[in-house]
Amino acid sequence: GDATTDVCRHNLADSPQSNHIKYGWSVFPGTETSTHCHGFTWKDGEDELLGNMMYDISYRTTINKGYLKGVPGAPMCGCVEHMPTVEAAECRTATKKGEIEFTFSYEEGIVSASNTATINYQDCAVADLKKQYVANNAGDADKIAAIDDHLAGDGGCADDLTEYLNEEQFLHESKHVSKYVTPDPAEWSDLVVGEGIYFQPRGIDEAAADAAFRDLINAGCKEADGADRHCIIRRVCASCTSEPHRDIYYKRLTALPPSGTNTTEVYLINTFMNSWSKTPANDMAAGDFALYSTYQDALDGTNAWTWCDYGTEGVYGFPRNCGVTTYMHNQWNSYKRGGAYANHHGFYVELP
């Protein structure tokens, strides 16, 4: 029978017309039901029989061999970038025997035409699809490298899955430029509160948790000229889709409002967690605070964000839709509701 292969993984976003899923992924560790994969490749300019090759690996194979099922979430047939990553695939091709014969006829005012050709279907000169593709594109390093993401090679699924999960999903072994940041413990407090991979619940006693948060902010940080200032609050967010929102610095410029539950009081820790509002005394336009994209900018007071809004009490957390220069949606966090991208975030406070 046909050779079988191991299925490694599939990015569901690569085939939304087949699975009707916008984002998602599947991995297939271990063994699966016998899986047969085959495809075709060609050199530039050798595209006369592409339709015949498509027929051979799809409809003709379905009829002749009874292959009727695909990898879950993936099409049965498609361009390689829409298909699952597998270890190997057989290579098929088609050749024309002789010339194409065209026949025209005219009868009682009706013109008809037909053409016939003899097409031979066979394995490629190199029976392995990846090897044939590499042979066809000899000298083009970019094209050759591109196929590795789709055909992992015999026995390659284990390493492919490790690399994919480490770089794209949750087993992060290397540091992304702007994701999965761990603040320097010599400059930043322990994690105050967070969600997801930064999971750290707030203390049960909200008043005590707020007092501890305020103590960190009021710990005695200094400006470059020695003047007293509040210590900077920092939020890191690995899951935020906006680059500037993956690391935000909140610099308090006026006195903190009193802690409590009266109209002129606030549990400041809850302002950041669930209730990003401008009252009491949390209005960027009024000069209560400034937001920055880097720690150095916050220290220097340069390149401050210029746009900010606020949410309904108890509904949206930091920083609602605040942005560098304009509105930026769904980068806010909340410990009471979902609906935004900040599912993996944590808050820290600068050390004096």
Stockholm file with secondary structure:
# STOCKHOLM 1.0

chainA/1-352         GDATTDVCRHNLADSPQSNHIKYGWSVFPGTETSTHCHGFTWKDGEDELLGNMMYDISYRTTINKGYLKGVPGAPMCGCVEHMPTVEAAECRTATKKGEIEFTFSYEEGIVSASNTATINYQDCAVADLKKQYVANNAGDADKIAAIDDHLAGDGGCADDLTEYLNEEQFLHESKHVSKYVTPDPAEWSDLVVGEGIYFQPRGIDEAAADAAFRDLINAGCKEADGADRHCIIRRVCASCTSEPHRDIYYKRLTALPPSGTNTTEVYLINTFMNSWSKTPANDMAAGDFALYSTYQDALDGTNAWTWCDYGTEGVYGFPRNCGVTTYMHNQWNSYKRGGAYANHHGFYVELP
#=GR chainA/1-352 SS CCCCBCEEEEEGGGCHHHHCCSSCEEECCSCCSCBCCEECCCCTTCCTTHHHHHHIIIIIHHHHHCCCCCCTTSCSSCCGGGSCEESCCEEEEEEEEEEEEEEEEEETTEEEEEEEEEEEEEEEEEEEHHHHHHHHTTTCHHHHHHGGGTBCCTTCHHHHHHHHHHHHSSCCCSCCSSSSCCCCTTTBCSCCEEEGGGCBCCCSSHHHHHHHHHHHHTSCEECTTSCEECCCEEEEETTCSSGGGGEEEEEECSCCCCSSSSTTCCCHHHHHHTCCCSTTTCCTTTTSEEEESSHHHHHHTCSCCCBCCCCCTTTCCTTTTCBSSSCCTTCCCCSSCCCSSCSSEEEEEBCC
#=GC SS_cons         CCCCBCEEEEEGGGCHHHHCCSSCEEECCSCCSCBCCEECCCCTTCCTTHHHHHHIIIIIHHHHHCCCCCCTTSCSSCCGGGSCEESCCEEEEEEEEEEEEEEEEEETTEEEEEEEEEEEEEEEEEEEHHHHHHHHTTTCHHHHHHGGGTBCCTTCHHHHHHHHHHHHSSCCCSCCSSSSCCCCTTTBCSCCEEEGGGCBCCCSSHHHHHHHHHHHHTSCEECTTSCEECCCEEEEETTCSSGGGGEEEEEECSCCCCSSSSTTCCCHHHHHHTCCCSTTTCCTTTTSEEEESSHHHHHHTCSCCCBCCCCCTTTCCTTTTCBSSSCCTTCCCCSSCCCSSCSSEEEEEBCC
//
